[in-house]
Amino acid sequence: MIVRYYIQNLSLQVGVNGLEIHYVILVIHLIVGLSLVYIATKAFKKTKYPPMALLAIGFALIVVGDTIIGDIVDSFGENMIGEILEEGIEIAGFIILILAVKRS
């Protein structure tokens, strides 16, 4: 509740609306997520350890499913097929992460 009040006051003072804040958070989410994918990929290239490749793939699916696919689904409105697609990609990412951890 306090955070919402602060954001509303900030948007009134700076002239920022909720949509612009959403895109800033989305960009930060993409940068952090893709940094994680980059680090995992770099670690795989260095070690040639197969579970590390699975980690990179799993992280990539989660980032893509949560940010890119999720934002596309939200822009077309709430529909069940889009939600299923988004959640399915994220679940596949988590399953691959579980396989990577089990194999290491």
N, C-alpha and C positions, 0 to 999 in steps of 0.2 A: 504494500500500500504506500509506503514511504517512497519507494523507488518510482512508482507510477507518478506520484505527486511531483517528484524531482524532475522526471522526464517531461512532464507536462509544463512545468515552469521553465525548464531549459528550452523547450520548443517555442514557448511564447517569447522568451528573451532573445533567442538567436534566430527565430524565424524558421526553425526546422520542423517539418511535419513528420508524422509517424512513418510514412513510406520511406523517407530519406534515411531515417534511423534504421529501418528494416534492411535497406540495402547496404548500409555501413556494416551492420552486424553480419550480413550474408558474406560480404567481402572478407571480413576478418575470419569468419568461419572457414571460407575457402582457403585463405592463406595458411591458416594453422593446419587444416586438414591436408592440404597438398604438401606442406612442409613435412608432415609426418610420413606421407607416402614417399616423398623424395628421400628422406633419411633411411627409410626401410629399404628402398631400392638400392641406394648407395651401399648400405650394409650387405645386401645380397651380392652385389657386384664384387665387393671386397672379400667376402668369405666364401661365396659359392655354396652356401648352406641352403638347401631347398626349402626348409620351413621359413626362412627369411623371405623368400619369394612369395610364399603363401601369405605372409604377414602384409607385404606390400599390396598384393591383390585384394586382400580382405579390407585393408584400410581404404584403398581406392574405391571399392564398391560402396563402402559406408559413406564416404565423403560425397561421391557422385549421387548416391541414392538420397541422402539427406539434404544436400544443398541444391544441386543442379536439377535433378528430377523433381524434388519437392517443390522448388520454386516454379518450375514449369507447370506442375499440377495445380499449384495455387493460382497461377495466372489464368488458367482456363476455368477456374471455379472448382468447387468441391464435387468431384465425381468418384464413384466407387472404383472404377477401373484404374484411374490414376493413383488413387491411394493404395490399391493392391500392388500396383507396379512399384511404387516407391518403397513400400514396406517389404516387398519381395526381394528387391535388390539389397536393401539393408540386411535382411535376414540371411541372404546368401553371403554377404560380407562377414557377418558374425559366424556363420558356419565355417567359412574358410579360416577365420581367425582361430576357432576352436581346433580345427585340423592342424593348423600351424603349431599351436601350443602342444597338442598331443604328440606331434612328431618330433618335437625338440627335446 
